[in-house]
């Protein structure tokens, strides 16, 4: 009989599900013309970002059925690679996403594919044992940590999705708060309390430049920005 998973693993799965459902709903509610708007990802339109989310969902499905028999090598935070170079959209993989997205032609086809694969990824996450170990990108981690890591992915990309879509729903508050906490753990320091969670994520990851007043509040931390998550 397997041991019960740690409570924080179950919490990570629940927040993954909420964040992922909110992001998919936001995509489903986009108007066709919204797909041609710029996203918060450099060089990508909204349609390109949605195509990337399809691939993300496939990655989740693949990882959840790739068991590992060794001890974890990373957790939800150390799973992420962190750099300082902002993406430009010129990376070959980024360019491939643009070509794939254009091949869908009609936005409803892209919506359908994300709903189809994304729903499957969501169900797989709910059914998986949070304490089980899985392997991805030569790393080993528990399912709970893997899904917790993706809360940051979903939250950042939700912000990217709505960056230029007026009136679009924001990510869940719990996902924003957890993502801020993860970014602060990555940074090894807390952002000023006067910064809202969304501003921490946008400024901290280089999605927007800090204002002069924000730079003053950030102090020495501003010299370490951005924390580019990948």
ROSE-4610 file (N, C-alpha, C; in Angstrom, 1 decimal, always signed):
// ROSE-4610
residu = [X/X/X/X/X/X/X/X/X/X/X/X/X/X/X/X/X/X/X/X/X/X/X/X/X/X/X/X/X/X/X/X/X/X/X/X/X/X/X/X/X/X/X/X/X/X/X/X/X/X/X/X/X/X/X/X/X/X/X/X/X/X/X/X/X/X/X/X/X/X/X/X/X/X/X/X/X/X/X/X/X/X/X/X/X/X/X/X/X/X/X/X/X/X/X/X/X/X/X/X/X/X/X/X/X/X/X/X/X/X/X/X/X/X/X/X/X/X/X/X/X/X/X/X/X/X/X/X/X/X/X/X/X/X/X/X/X/X/X/X/X/X/X/X/X/X/X/X/X/X/X/X/X/X/X/X/X/X/X/X/X/X/X/X/X/X/X/X/X/X/X/X/X/X/X/X/X/X/X/X/X/X/X/X/X/X/X/X/X/X/X/X/X/X/X/X/X/X/X/X/X/X/X/X/X/X/X/X/X/X/X/X/X/X/X/X/X/X/X/X/X/X/X/X/X/X/X/X/X/X/X/X/X/X/X/X/X/X/X/X/X/X/X/X/X/X/X/X/X/X/X/X/X/X/X/X/X/X/X/X/X/X/X/X/X/X/X/X/X/X/X/X/X/X/X/X/X/X/X/X/X/X/X/X/X/X/X/X/X/X/X/X/X/X/X/X/X/X/X/X/X/X/X/X/X/X/X/X/X/X/X/X/X/X/X/X/X/X/X/X/X/X/X/X/X/X/X/X/X/X/X/X/X/X/X/X/X/X/X/X/X/X/X/X/X/X/X/X/X/X/X/X/X/X/X/X/X/X/X/X/X/X/X/X/X/X/X/X/X/X/X/X/X/X/X/X/X/X/X/X/X/X/X/X/X/X/X/X/X/X/X/X/X/X/X/X/X/X/X/X/X/X/X/X/X/X/X/X/X/X/X/X/X/X/X/X/X/X/X/X/X/X/X/X/X/X/X/X/X/X/X/X/X/X/X/X/X/X/X/X/X/X/X/X/X/X/X/X/X/X/X/X/X/X/X/X/X/X/X/X/X/X/X/X/X/X/X/X/X/X/X/X/X/X/X/X/X/X/X/X/X/X/X/X/X/X/X/X/X/X/X/X/X/X/X/X/X/X/X/X/X/X/X/X/X/X/X/X/X/X/X/X/X/X/X/X/X/X/X/X/X/X/X/X/X/X/X/X/X/X/X/X/X/X/X/X/X/X/X/X/X/X/X/X/X/X/X/X/X/X/X/X/X/X/X/X/X/X/X/X/X/X/X/X/X/X/X/X/X/X/X/X/X/X/X/X/X/X/X/X/X/X/X/X/X/X/X/X/X/X/X/X/X/X/X/X/X/X/X/X/X/X/X/X/X/X/X/X/X/X/X/X/X/X/X/X/X/X/X/X/X/X/X/X/X/X/X/X/X/X/X/X/X/X/X/X/X/X/X/X/X/X/X/X/X/X/X/X/X/X/X/X/X/X/X/X/X/X/X/X/X/X/X/X/X/X/X/X/X/X/X/X/X/X/X/X/X/X/X/X/X/X/X/X/X/X/X/X/X/X]
num = [1/1/1/2/2/2/3/3/3/4/4/4/5/5/5/6/6/6/7/7/7/8/8/8/9/9/9/10/10/10/11/11/11/12/12/12/13/13/13/14/14/14/15/15/15/16/16/16/17/17/17/18/18/18/19/19/19/20/20/20/21/21/21/22/22/22/23/23/23/24/24/24/25/25/25/26/26/26/27/27/27/28/28/28/29/29/29/30/30/30/31/31/31/32/32/32/33/33/33/34/34/34/35/35/35/36/36/36/37/37/37/38/38/38/39/39/39/40/40/40/41/41/41/42/42/42/43/43/43/44/44/44/45/45/45/46/46/46/47/47/47/48/48/48/49/49/49/50/50/50/51/51/51/52/52/52/53/53/53/54/54/54/55/55/55/56/56/56/57/57/57/58/58/58/59/59/59/60/60/60/61/61/61/62/62/62/63/63/63/64/64/64/65/65/65/66/66/66/67/67/67/68/68/68/69/69/69/70/70/70/71/71/71/72/72/72/73/73/73/74/74/74/75/75/75/76/76/76/77/77/77/78/78/78/79/79/79/80/80/80/81/81/81/82/82/82/83/83/83/84/84/84/85/85/85/86/86/86/87/87/87/88/88/88/89/89/89/90/90/90/91/91/91/92/92/92/93/93/93/94/94/94/95/95/95/96/96/96/97/97/97/98/98/98/99/99/99/100/100/100/101/101/101/102/102/102/103/103/103/104/104/104/105/105/105/106/106/106/107/107/107/108/108/108/109/109/109/110/110/110/111/111/111/112/112/112/113/113/113/114/114/114/115/115/115/116/116/116/117/117/117/118/118/118/119/119/119/120/120/120/121/121/121/122/122/122/123/123/123/124/124/124/125/125/125/126/126/126/127/127/127/128/128/128/129/129/129/130/130/130/131/131/131/132/132/132/133/133/133/134/134/134/135/135/135/136/136/136/137/137/137/138/138/138/139/139/139/140/140/140/141/141/141/142/142/142/143/143/143/144/144/144/145/145/145/146/146/146/147/147/147/148/148/148/149/149/149/150/150/150/151/151/151/152/152/152/153/153/153/154/154/154/155/155/155/156/156/156/157/157/157/158/158/158/159/159/159/160/160/160/161/161/161/162/162/162/163/163/163/164/164/164/165/165/165/166/166/166/167/167/167/168/168/168/169/169/169/170/170/170/171/171/171/172/172/172/173/173/173/174/174/174/175/175/175/176/176/176/177/177/177/178/178/178/179/179/179/180/180/180/181/181/181/182/182/182/183/183/183/184/184/184/185/185/185/186/186/186/187/187/187/188/188/188/189/189/189/190/190/190/191/191/191/192/192/192/193/193/193/194/194/194/195/195/195/196/196/196/197/197/197/198/198/198/199/199/199/200/200/200/201/201/201/202/202/202/203/203/203/204/204/204/205/205/205/206/206/206/207/207/207/208/208/208/209/209/209/210/210/210/211/211/211/212/212/212/213/213/213/214/214/214/215/215/215/216/216/216/217/217/217/218/218/218/219/219/219/220/220/220/221/221/221/222/222/222/223/223/223/224/224/224/225/225/225/226/226/226/227/227/227/228/228/228/229/229/229/230/230/230]
x = [+0.8/+0.0/+0.9/+0.7/+1.5/+1.2/+2.2/+2.0/+1.2/+0.5/-0.2/+0.7/+0.4/+1.3/+1.3/+2.4/+2.5/+1.5/+0.9/-0.2/+0.2/+1.5/+1.9/+1.9/+2.1/+2.0/+0.5/-0.4/-1.8/-2.2/-1.7/-2.0/-1.5/-0.3/+0.3/-0.5/-1.0/-1.9/-3.1/-3.7/-5.0/-4.7/-3.6/-3.4/-3.0/-2.3/-2.0/-3.4/-4.3/-5.6/-6.4/-6.4/-7.1/-6.4/-5.1/-4.4/-4.6/-4.5/-4.6/-6.0/-7.0/-8.4/-8.7/-8.1/-8.4/-7.7/-6.5/-5.8/-6.5/-7.0/-7.7/-9.1/-9.7/-11.0/-10.7/-9.6/-9.3/-9.0/-8.4/-8.2/-9.5/-10.4/-11.7/-12.5/-12.4/-13.2/-12.6/-11.5/-10.9/-11.7/-11.8/-12.4/-11.4/-11.9/-11.0/-9.9/-10.3/-9.3/-8.3/-8.5/-7.5/-6.3/-6.5/-5.3/-4.3/-4.6/-3.6/-3.0/-3.4/-2.8/-1.4/-0.5/+0.8/+0.5/+1.4/+1.3/+2.4/+2.5/+3.6/+4.9/+4.9/+6.2/+6.8/+8.0/+8.7/+8.6/+8.1/+8.1/+6.9/+6.0/+4.9/+3.6/+2.7/+1.3/+0.6/-0.6/-1.5/-1.6/-1.8/-2.0/-0.7/+0.5/+1.7/+1.8/+1.4/+1.4/+0.5/-0.7/-1.7/-1.1/-0.4/+0.2/+1.3/+2.0/+3.0/+2.3/+1.1/+0.4/+0.0/-0.3/-0.6/+0.6/+1.7/+3.0/+3.3/+3.0/+3.2/+2.3/+1.0/+0.1/+0.6/+1.2/+1.7/+2.9/+3.7/+4.9/+4.4/+3.3/+2.7/+2.3/+1.6/+1.1/+2.3/+3.3/+4.5/+5.2/+5.4/+6.1/+5.4/+4.1/+3.3/+3.3/+3.7/+3.7/+5.2/+6.1/+7.6/+8.1/+7.8/+8.3/+9.8/+10.2/+11.7/+11.8/+12.9/+13.2/+14.3/+14.7/+15.8/+15.3/+16.1/+15.8/+15.6/+14.7/+14.6/+15.9/+16.1/+17.3/+16.9/+15.6/+15.2/+13.8/+13.4/+12.0/+11.3/+10.2/+9.4/+10.1/+11.0/+11.8/+13.0/+13.8/+15.1/+14.9/+13.6/+13.3/+13.6/+13.4/+13.6/+15.0/+15.3/+16.6/+16.3/+17.3/+17.1/+18.3/+18.0/+19.0/+18.7/+19.5/+19.3/+19.0/+19.1/+18.9/+17.4/+16.8/+15.4/+15.3/+14.3/+14.1/+13.7/+14.2/+13.9/+12.9/+12.6/+11.7/+12.5/+13.8/+14.6/+15.1/+15.0/+15.4/+14.7/+15.4/+14.9/+13.6/+13.5/+12.3/+11.1/+11.4/+10.4/+9.9/+10.8/+10.4/+9.5/+9.8/+9.0/+7.6/+7.5/+6.1/+5.3/+5.9/+5.2/+4.7/+5.5/+5.1/+4.0/+4.1/+3.1/+1.7/+1.8/+0.6/-0.1/+0.7/+0.2/-0.5/-0.1/-0.7/-2.1/-2.5/-3.9/-4.9/-4.5/-5.3/-6.4/-7.4/-8.5/-8.4/-8.6/-8.5/-9.3/-10.4/-11.2/-10.5/-9.7/-8.9/-7.9/-7.3/-6.3/-6.9/-8.1/-8.9/-9.2/-9.7/-10.1/-9.0/-7.8/-6.7/-6.2/-6.2/-5.8/-6.8/-8.1/-9.1/-9.0/-8.7/-8.6/-7.4/-6.2/-5.0/-4.9/-5.3/-5.3/-6.2/-7.4/-8.3/-7.7/-7.0/-6.4/-5.3/-4.5/-3.4/-3.9/-5.0/-5.7/-6.2/-6.8/-7.3/-6.1/-5.1/-3.9/-3.3/-3.2/-2.7/-3.5/-4.8/-5.7/-5.6/-5.3/-5.3/-3.9/-2.9/-1.5/-1.3/-0.4/+0.0/+1.0/+0.7/+1.6/+2.9/+3.0/+4.3/+5.2/+4.6/+5.3/+6.5/+7.5/+8.6/+8.6/+8.8/+8.8/+10.1/+10.4/+11.6/+11.2/+12.0/+11.8/+13.1/+13.5/+14.7/+15.9/+16.1/+17.2/+17.1/+15.9/+15.7/+14.7/+14.8/+13.8/+13.2/+11.9/+11.2/+9.8/+9.2/+7.9/+6.9/+5.8/+4.7/+4.2/+4.1/+3.6/+4.5/+5.8/+6.7/+6.6/+6.5/+6.4/+5.2/+4.1/+2.8/+2.9/+3.5/+3.7/+4.5/+5.6/+6.4/+5.6/+4.7/+3.9/+2.9/+2.6/+1.8/+2.4/+3.8/+4.5/+4.4/+4.5/+4.4/+3.0/+2.0/+0.6/+0.3/+0.8/+0.5/+1.2/+2.5/+3.2/+2.6/+2.2/+1.7/+0.2/-0.5/-1.8/-1.6/-0.6/-0.3/+0.1/+0.9/+1.3/+0.1/-0.8/-2.0/-2.8/-3.0/-3.9/-3.2/-1.9/-1.1/-1.7/-2.3/-2.8/-4.3/-5.0/-6.4/-7.2/-7.8/-8.5/-9.7/-9.9/-11.0/-10.9/-9.8/-9.6/-9.4/-9.9/-9.8/-8.3/-8.0/-6.7/-6.5/-5.2/-5.0/-5.6/-5.8/-6.3/-5.3/-5.9/-5.1/-4.1/-4.6/-3.7/-2.5/-2.8/-1.7/-0.7/-1.2/-0.3/+0.6/+0.0/+0.7/+1.7/+1.4/+2.3/+3.5/+3.2/+4.2/+5.2/+4.6/+5.5/+6.4/+5.9/+6.7/+7.8/+7.5/+8.5/+9.6/+9.1/+10.1/+11.0/+10.4/+11.2/+12.2/+11.8/+12.7/+13.9/+13.5/+14.5/+15.5/+15.0/+15.8/+16.6/+16.1/+16.8/+16.5/+15.5/+15.1/+13.6/+13.0/+11.6/+11.6/+10.6/+10.4/+9.7/+9.7/+9.1/+7.6/+7.1/+5.7/+4.7/+5.2/+4.4/+4.1/+4.8/+4.6/+3.5/+2.5/+1.5/+2.1/+1.4/+1.9/+2.1/+1.2/+1.3/+2.5/+2.7/+3.9/+5.2/+5.3/+6.5/+6.8/+5.8/+6.0/+6.4/+5.7/+6.0/+7.4/+7.7/+9.0/+10.1/+9.8/+10.8/+11.3/+10.4/+10.8/+11.1/+11.2/+11.5/+10.4/+9.2/+8.1/+7.7/+8.1/+8.0/+9.1/+9.5/+10.6/+10.0/+10.8/+10.3/+10.3/+9.4/+9.4/+10.5/+10.7/+11.8/+11.5/+10.2/+9.9/+10.1/+9.7/+9.9/+11.4/+12.2/+13.7/+14.2/+13.7/+14.2/+13.8/+12.6/+12.1/+12.9/+13.2/+13.9/+15.4/+16.0/+17.3/+18.3/+19.2/+20.2/+19.6/+18.4/+17.8/+17.6/+17.5/+17.2/+18.4/+19.6/+20.8/+20.8/+20.0/+20.0/+18.8/+18.0/+16.8/+17.3/+16.6/+15.4/+15.8/+14.9/+15.1/+14.3/+15.0/+14.3/+14.1/+12.9/+12.6/+12.4/+13.0/+12.9/+13.2]
y = [-1.2/+0.0/+1.2/+2.2/+3.4/+4.4/+5.1/+6.1/+7.3/+7.9/+9.1/+10.2/+10.9/+12.0/+13.2/+13.9/+15.0/+16.0/+16.7/+17.7/+18.8/+19.2/+20.2/+19.7/+18.4/+17.8/+18.0/+17.6/+17.7/+19.1/+20.0/+21.4/+21.9/+21.4/+21.8/+21.3/+20.1/+19.5/+20.4/+20.7/+21.5/+22.9/+23.5/+24.8/+24.7/+23.6/+23.4/+23.3/+22.6/+22.4/+23.7/+24.5/+25.8/+26.7/+26.8/+27.7/+27.3/+26.0/+25.5/+25.7/+25.4/+25.6/+27.0/+27.9/+29.4/+29.8/+29.3/+29.7/+29.2/+27.9/+27.4/+28.1/+28.5/+29.2/+30.6/+31.2/+32.5/+32.4/+31.3/+31.1/+30.9/+30.0/+29.7/+31.0/+32.0/+33.2/+34.2/+34.0/+35.0/+35.1/+36.3/+36.6/+36.2/+35.9/+35.5/+36.6/+37.9/+38.9/+39.0/+38.5/+38.5/+37.7/+36.7/+35.8/+36.5/+37.6/+38.4/+39.5/+39.6/+40.7/+40.2/+41.1/+40.7/+40.1/+39.2/+38.6/+39.2/+38.8/+39.2/+38.5/+37.6/+36.9/+37.6/+38.0/+38.7/+37.9/+38.5/+37.9/+37.0/+36.8/+36.0/+36.7/+36.4/+36.8/+35.9/+36.3/+35.4/+34.0/+33.9/+32.6/+31.7/+32.4/+31.6/+31.1/+32.0/+31.6/+30.4/+30.4/+29.3/+28.0/+28.2/+27.0/+26.4/+27.3/+26.8/+26.1/+26.6/+25.9/+24.5/+24.3/+22.9/+22.0/+22.5/+21.8/+21.6/+22.6/+22.4/+21.3/+21.3/+20.2/+18.9/+18.7/+17.5/+17.1/+18.1/+17.8/+17.3/+17.8/+17.4/+15.9/+15.6/+14.2/+13.3/+13.6/+12.8/+12.6/+13.6/+13.5/+12.7/+12.8/+12.0/+10.6/+10.1/+8.7/+8.3/+9.0/+8.7/+8.5/+7.3/+7.1/+7.0/+7.4/+7.4/+6.5/+5.7/+4.9/+5.4/+6.6/+7.2/+8.3/+8.8/+9.9/+11.2/+12.1/+13.4/+14.2/+14.8/+15.7/+17.2/+17.5/+18.9/+18.9/+20.1/+20.3/+21.3/+21.9/+22.7/+24.0/+24.5/+25.7/+25.4/+24.5/+24.2/+23.5/+23.1/+22.6/+23.6/+24.9/+26.0/+26.4/+26.6/+27.3/+28.8/+29.5/+31.0/+31.7/+32.6/+33.4/+34.9/+35.7/+37.1/+37.7/+36.9/+37.3/+37.2/+38.3/+38.3/+37.6/+36.8/+36.2/+37.2/+37.0/+37.9/+37.4/+36.1/+35.5/+34.9/+35.1/+34.6/+33.2/+32.6/+31.3/+30.3/+29.3/+28.4/+27.7/+27.3/+26.7/+27.7/+29.0/+30.0/+30.2/+30.2/+30.4/+29.3/+28.1/+26.9/+27.1/+27.5/+27.7/+28.7/+29.7/+30.7/+30.0/+29.2/+28.5/+27.5/+26.8/+25.8/+26.5/+27.6/+28.4/+28.9/+29.3/+29.8/+28.7/+27.5/+26.4/+26.1/+26.5/+26.3/+27.1/+28.3/+29.2/+29.8/+28.9/+29.4/+29.3/+30.4/+30.3/+29.2/+28.9/+27.8/+26.5/+26.2/+25.0/+24.9/+26.0/+26.1/+26.0/+26.6/+26.5/+25.0/+24.4/+23.0/+22.1/+22.3/+21.4/+21.7/+22.9/+23.2/+22.6/+22.7/+22.1/+20.6/+20.0/+18.5/+18.0/+18.5/+18.1/+18.6/+19.9/+20.5/+19.8/+19.4/+18.7/+17.4/+16.7/+15.4/+15.6/+16.7/+16.9/+17.2/+17.9/+18.2/+17.0/+16.1/+14.8/+14.0/+13.9/+13.1/+13.6/+14.9/+15.5/+15.1/+15.1/+14.8/+13.3/+12.5/+11.0/+10.5/+11.3/+10.9/+10.9/+10.0/+10.0/+11.1/+12.1/+13.2/+12.9/+11.7/+11.3/+10.5/+10.1/+9.3/+10.1/+9.5/+10.2/+10.1/+11.2/+11.2/+11.8/+11.6/+12.1/+13.0/+14.1/+15.0/+15.8/+16.0/+16.8/+16.4/+15.1/+14.6/+15.0/+15.3/+15.6/+14.6/+14.4/+13.6/+14.4/+14.3/+15.0/+14.4/+14.7/+14.1/+14.7/+14.0/+14.5/+15.8/+15.8/+17.0/+18.2/+18.0/+19.1/+19.6/+18.6/+18.9/+19.8/+19.4/+20.1/+21.5/+21.5/+22.8/+23.8/+23.2/+24.1/+24.7/+23.9/+24.4/+25.5/+25.7/+26.8/+28.1/+28.2/+29.4/+29.5/+28.4/+28.4/+28.9/+28.3/+28.7/+30.2/+30.6/+32.0/+33.0/+32.8/+33.7/+33.8/+32.6/+32.6/+33.2/+33.1/+33.7/+35.2/+35.8/+37.2/+37.6/+36.7/+36.9/+37.0/+36.0/+35.9/+37.2/+37.8/+38.9/+40.3/+40.3/+41.5/+42.6/+42.2/+43.2/+42.9/+42.2/+41.8/+42.5/+43.7/+44.4/+43.6/+43.6/+43.0/+41.5/+40.9/+39.4/+39.1/+37.9/+37.6/+37.3/+37.8/+37.6/+36.2/+35.8/+34.5/+34.5/+33.3/+33.1/+33.8/+34.4/+35.1/+34.2/+32.9/+32.0/+31.6/+31.5/+31.2/+32.3/+33.5/+34.7/+34.7/+34.5/+34.5/+33.4/+32.2/+31.1/+31.3/+31.9/+32.2/+33.2/+34.2/+35.3/+34.6/+33.7/+33.1/+32.3/+31.6/+30.8/+31.7/+32.8/+33.7/+34.3/+34.6/+35.2/+34.1/+32.8/+31.8/+31.6/+31.8/+31.7/+32.9/+34.1/+35.3/+35.2/+34.5/+34.4/+35.6/+36.4/+37.6/+37.9/+38.7/+39.1/+40.4/+40.6/+41.9/+42.8/+44.1/+45.0/+44.6/+44.8/+44.5/+45.4/+46.6/+47.5/+47.0/+46.0/+45.5/+44.4/+44.6/+43.5/+42.3/+41.2/+39.9/+40.0/+40.6/+40.7/+41.6/+42.7/+43.5/+42.8/+42.0/+41.3/+40.3/+39.6/+38.7/+39.4/+40.5/+41.2/+41.8/+42.5/+43.2/+42.2/+41.2/+40.3/+39.4/+39.1/+38.3/+39.0/+40.4/+41.2/+41.4/+41.2/+41.4/+42.8/+43.6/+45.1/+45.7/+46.9/+47.6/+48.3/+48.3/+49.0/+50.5/+51.1/+52.6/+53.1/+54.4/+55.0/+54.8/+55.0/+54.8/+53.3/+52.4/+51.0/+50.6/+51.2/+51.0/+51.4/+52.6/+53.1/+52.1/+51.5/+50.6/+49.3/+48.9/+47.6/+47.7/+48.8/+49.0/+48.1/+47.4/+46.6/+45.5/+45.0/+43.9/+44.3/+45.5/+45.9/+45.6/+45.5/+45.1/+43.7/+42.9/+41.4/+41.1/+42.0/+41.8/+41.8/+41.0/+40.2/+38.7/+38.0/+36.6/+35.9/+35.5/+34.9/+33.4/+33.0/+31.6/+30.8/+29.6/+28.7/+27.3]
z = [+0.0/+0.0/+0.0/-0.9/-1.1/+0.0/+0.5/+1.5/+0.9/+1.8/+1.4/+1.0/-0.1/-0.5/+0.5/+0.5/+1.4/+1.1/+2.0/+1.8/+0.7/+0.7/-0.2/-1.6/-1.8/-3.1/-3.7/-2.8/-3.2/-3.5/-2.7/-2.9/-4.2/-4.6/-5.9/-7.0/-6.9/-8.0/-8.1/-7.0/-7.0/-7.7/-7.4/-7.9/-9.4/-9.8/-11.2/-11.9/-11.4/-12.1/-12.2/-11.2/-11.2/-12.2/-12.2/-13.0/-14.5/-14.7/-16.1/-16.6/-15.8/-16.3/-16.6/-15.7/-16.0/-17.3/-17.5/-18.8/-20.0/-20.0/-21.1/-21.3/-20.2/-20.3/-21.0/-20.6/-21.2/-22.7/-23.1/-24.5/-25.2/-24.6/-25.2/-25.4/-24.6/-24.6/-25.6/-26.2/-27.1/-28.3/-28.8/-30.1/-31.2/-32.4/-33.5/-33.7/-33.6/-33.9/-32.8/-31.6/-30.6/-30.9/-31.7/-32.0/-32.8/-33.5/-34.2/-33.4/-32.1/-31.3/-30.8/-30.4/-29.8/-28.5/-28.1/-26.7/-25.9/-24.7/-23.8/-24.0/-25.0/-25.3/-26.6/-26.5/-27.5/-28.8/-29.9/-31.2/-31.5/-30.5/-30.7/-30.6/-31.5/-31.4/-30.5/-30.1/-29.2/-29.8/-31.1/-31.7/-31.5/-31.6/-31.4/-29.9/-29.0/-27.6/-27.4/-28.0/-27.8/-28.4/-29.5/-30.1/-29.1/-28.5/-27.5/-26.3/-25.9/-24.9/-25.2/-26.5/-27.0/-26.7/-27.1/-26.9/-25.4/-24.6/-23.2/-22.6/-23.1/-22.7/-23.1/-24.3/-24.7/-23.8/-23.4/-22.5/-21.2/-20.7/-19.4/-19.5/-20.6/-20.8/-20.9/-21.6/-21.8/-20.5/-19.7/-18.4/-17.4/-17.4/-16.4/-16.6/-17.9/-18.1/-18.4/-17.8/-17.9/-16.5/-15.9/-14.5/-14.3/-13.2/-12.8/-11.6/-11.6/-10.4/-9.5/-9.7/-8.9/-8.0/-7.1/-6.2/-7.0/-6.6/-7.3/-7.3/-8.4/-8.6/-8.5/-8.7/-8.6/-7.9/-7.5/-7.0/-7.8/-7.3/-8.1/-8.5/-7.7/-8.0/-8.8/-8.4/-9.1/-10.4/-10.7/-12.0/-13.1/-12.8/-13.8/-14.0/-15.3/-15.6/-15.6/-15.1/-14.9/-15.6/-16.5/-17.1/-17.0/-17.7/-17.7/-19.1/-20.1/-21.5/-21.9/-22.2/-22.6/-24.0/-24.2/-25.5/-26.5/-27.7/-28.8/-29.8/-29.7/-30.7/-31.9/-31.9/-33.0/-32.8/-31.7/-31.4/-32.4/-32.9/-33.9/-33.5/-32.2/-31.6/-31.6/-31.2/-31.2/-32.6/-33.6/-35.0/-35.5/-35.0/-35.4/-34.9/-33.7/-33.1/-34.0/-34.5/-35.3/-36.6/-37.2/-38.4/-38.1/-37.0/-36.6/-36.4/-35.7/-35.4/-36.6/-37.6/-38.9/-39.6/-39.5/-40.2/-39.8/-38.6/-38.2/-39.0/-39.5/-40.3/-39.6/-39.1/-38.4/-36.9/-36.1/-34.7/-34.0/-34.5/-33.9/-33.9/-34.9/-35.0/-33.8/-33.6/-32.5/-31.2/-31.0/-29.8/-29.5/-30.6/-30.4/-30.0/-30.6/-30.3/-28.9/-28.4/-27.0/-26.1/-26.4/-25.5/-25.4/-26.6/-26.6/-25.8/-26.2/-25.5/-24.1/-23.9/-22.6/-21.6/-22.0/-21.1/-20.7/-21.7/-21.4/-20.3/-20.5/-19.6/-18.2/-18.1/-16.9/-16.2/-16.9/-16.3/-15.9/-16.7/-16.3/-15.0/-14.8/-13.6/-12.4/-12.5/-11.4/-11.1/-12.0/-11.8/-11.3/-11.5/-11.2/-9.7/-9.2/-7.8/-7.5/-6.7/-6.5/-6.0/-5.3/-4.7/-5.7/-6.8/-7.8/-8.4/-8.9/-9.5/-11.0/-11.7/-13.1/-13.6/-14.9/-15.5/-16.7/-16.8/-18.0/-18.1/-19.3/-19.6/-18.8/-18.6/-17.8/-16.3/-15.8/-14.4/-13.9/-12.6/-11.9/-10.8/-10.6/-9.6/-9.3/-8.2/-8.0/-8.8/-9.1/-9.8/-9.2/-7.8/-7.1/-7.4/-7.4/-7.6/-9.1/-10.0/-11.4/-11.7/-11.2/-11.4/-10.7/-9.5/-8.8/-9.7/-10.3/-11.2/-12.3/-12.8/-13.9/-13.5/-12.3/-11.8/-12.3/-12.2/-12.6/-14.2/-14.9/-16.3/-16.8/-16.2/-16.6/-16.2/-15.1/-14.6/-15.5/-15.7/-16.6/-18.0/-18.5/-19.9/-19.9/-18.8/-18.7/-18.8/-18.1/-18.2/-19.6/-20.3/-21.6/-22.6/-22.3/-23.2/-23.2/-22.0/-21.9/-21.9/-22.2/-22.2/-23.1/-24.2/-25.1/-25.5/-24.6/-24.8/-23.8/-24.0/-23.0/-22.5/-21.2/-20.6/-20.3/-20.7/-20.6/-19.1/-18.6/-17.2/-16.8/-15.6/-15.1/-14.5/-14.3/-13.6/-12.2/-11.7/-10.3/-9.3/-8.3/-7.3/-6.6/-6.3/-5.7/-6.5/-7.8/-8.8/-8.8/-8.8/-8.8/-7.6/-6.4/-5.1/-5.1/-5.5/-5.5/-6.5/-7.6/-8.6/-8.1/-7.4/-6.8/-5.8/-5.0/-4.0/-4.6/-5.7/-6.4/-7.0/-7.6/-8.2/-7.1/-5.9/-4.9/-4.3/-4.4/-3.9/-5.0/-6.2/-7.3/-7.1/-6.8/-6.6/-5.4/-4.4/-3.1/-2.2/-2.6/-1.8/-2.1/-1.2/-1.4/-2.2/-3.1/-3.7/-2.7/-2.9/-2.0/-1.8/-0.5/-0.2/-1.0/-1.4/-2.1/-3.5/-4.0/-5.4/-5.3/-6.2/-6.3/-6.9/-6.8/-7.3/-8.8/-9.6/-11.0/-11.4/-10.7/-11.0/-10.7/-9.6/-9.3/-10.5/-11.0/-12.1/-13.4/-13.7/-14.9/-14.9/-13.8/-13.7/-13.4/-12.6/-12.2/-13.3/-14.3/-15.4/-16.7/-16.5/-17.7/-18.7/-18.3/-19.2/-19.3/-18.4/-18.5/-17.7/-18.1/-17.3/-16.1/-15.0/-13.8/-14.0/-13.4/-13.4/-12.5/-12.6/-11.8/-10.3/-9.9/-8.5/-8.1/-9.0/-8.7/-8.6/-9.4/-9.3/-8.0/-7.5/-6.2/-5.1/-5.2/-4.2/-4.3/-5.5/-5.7/-5.1/-5.2/-4.7/-5.5/-4.8/-5.4/-6.3/-5.9/-6.7/-8.1/-8.5/-9.9/-10.8/-10.2/-11.0/-11.4/-10.7/-11.0/-12.0/-12.3/-13.2/-14.6/-15.5/-15.2/-14.8/-14.2/-14.0/-15.1/-16.2/-17.3/-17.1/-17.0/-16.6/-17.8/-17.9/-19.0/-18.7]
